[in-house]
Amino acid sequence: MTKRLFVFAAMLMAVAAVMFTSCKQDTPTDPNQARIAEIKAAAMGTWQGRTYSLIGGEGDLATITFTETKITAVFEDETITVNILDWHCVDAKDVWLDLDRDNTHLTIHSIEGDKMTTGVDTSFGLNVFPSELTRVK
């Protein structure tokens, strides 16, 4: 009887150890990957902001929706969808996304609460992505 109890307890401990180590592996240990995961989770959803106006004024109101693989920008008279090709990070700070449009890269500088600050590197990006966004609730 004691031998069976000992074998059963050993099996339970082995199963618990395997479950603990397999769950622990899902957490990124690389600080850059951890930052990407943090920004990715915070960015998912719908945001609003005004685009940069090349001729002065306010720019257009854009509603931006982030998913893990796409970004959709909705304007009054147009909808633009771009695919996210890859997520990058250096020094666990800014996260930038390679997009499938005109070699555009979108940088997410920060997400603090319901505020996101971004930056782009092409005129297409300036016309589509506001530099400041507020989460739509």
C-alpha positions in Angstrom: 0.0 0.0 0.0 2.8 2.5 0.9 4.7 1.6 -2.3 1.6 2.5 -4.4 1.1 5.7 -2.5 4.8 6.6 -3.0 4.5 5.9 -6.8 1.3 7.9 -7.1 2.8 10.8 -5.3 6.0 10.7 -7.5 3.8 10.7 -10.6 1.8 13.7 -9.4 5.0 15.6 -8.6 6.4 14.7 -12.1 3.2 16.0 -13.8 3.3 19.2 -11.8 6.9 19.8 -12.7 6.3 19.3 -16.4 3.2 21.6 -16.3 5.1 24.3 -14.4 8.1 24.3 -16.8 5.9 24.2 -19.9 3.8 27.2 -18.7 7.0 29.1 -17.7 8.4 28.7 -21.2 5.6 30.9 -22.7 6.9 34.0 -20.9 9.6 35.7 -23.0 12.9 35.9 -21.3 14.4 38.3 -23.9 13.6 41.9 -22.8 12.9 42.9 -26.4 10.4 40.1 -26.9 8.8 40.9 -23.5 8.4 44.6 -24.6 6.9 43.5 -28.0 4.5 41.3 -26.2 3.5 44.1 -23.8 3.0 46.7 -26.6 1.2 44.2 -28.8 -1.3 43.4 -26.0 -1.8 47.0 -25.2 -2.2 48.1 -28.8 -5.0 45.6 -29.7 -8.3 47.4 -30.2 -9.5 50.7 -31.7 -7.9 54.1 -31.4 -8.7 57.6 -32.7 -6.5 60.6 -33.6 -5.8 63.3 -36.2 -3.3 62.7 -39.0 -0.6 65.2 -39.7 -1.6 67.9 -42.2 1.0 68.8 -44.8 -0.7 72.1 -45.5 -1.5 73.2 -41.9 -4.7 72.8 -40.0 -5.9 69.8 -38.0 -5.6 66.9 -40.4 -8.1 64.1 -40.9 -9.8 62.2 -38.0 -8.7 58.6 -38.3 -10.1 55.5 -36.5 -7.3 53.0 -36.3 -7.9 49.3 -35.4 -4.9 47.1 -34.4 -5.0 43.3 -34.6 -2.0 41.1 -34.4 -1.5 41.0 -38.1 -3.3 44.0 -39.6 -3.9 47.7 -39.0 -7.1 49.3 -40.5 -7.4 53.1 -40.7 -10.9 54.4 -41.3 -11.4 58.0 -42.5 -14.6 59.9 -43.4 -14.3 58.8 -47.1 -11.7 56.0 -47.2 -10.6 52.8 -45.4 -7.0 51.6 -45.6 -5.8 48.3 -44.4 -2.1 47.3 -44.1 -0.6 44.0 -43.0 2.0 43.8 -40.2 4.9 41.9 -41.5 7.0 41.8 -38.4 7.3 43.4 -34.9 10.8 44.6 -33.7 12.4 46.1 -30.6 15.8 47.3 -29.5 16.9 48.0 -26.0 13.4 47.1 -24.7 12.1 50.5 -25.6 10.3 51.6 -28.8 8.6 48.9 -30.8 8.3 49.3 -34.6 6.3 47.4 -37.1 7.3 46.5 -40.7 4.2 47.2 -42.8 3.5 45.9 -46.3 2.9 49.4 -47.8 5.7 51.5 -49.4 8.4 50.2 -47.0 6.6 52.0 -44.2 7.5 51.4 -40.6 5.3 52.4 -37.7 7.0 53.0 -34.4 5.0 52.8 -31.2 6.9 55.0 -28.7 4.6 54.4 -25.8 1.2 53.3 -24.6 0.2 54.8 -21.3 -3.4 54.1 -20.3 -5.6 55.2 -23.1 -2.9 57.2 -24.9 -0.6 56.0 -27.6 2.3 57.9 -29.3 3.5 56.8 -32.7 5.9 57.8 -35.5 6.2 56.9 -39.1 8.9 57.2 -41.8 7.0 57.8 -45.1 4.6 60.3 -46.4 2.1 57.5 -46.7 2.5 56.9 -43.0 2.0 60.6 -42.2 -1.2 60.6 -44.1 -2.6 57.5 -42.4 -1.2 57.3 -38.8 -1.8 60.0 -36.2 1.2 60.7 -33.9 -1.1 60.6 -30.9 -4.0 58.2 -30.5 -6.7 57.8 -27.8 -8.3 54.4 -27.2 -12.0 54.2 -28.2 -14.1 52.7 -25.5 
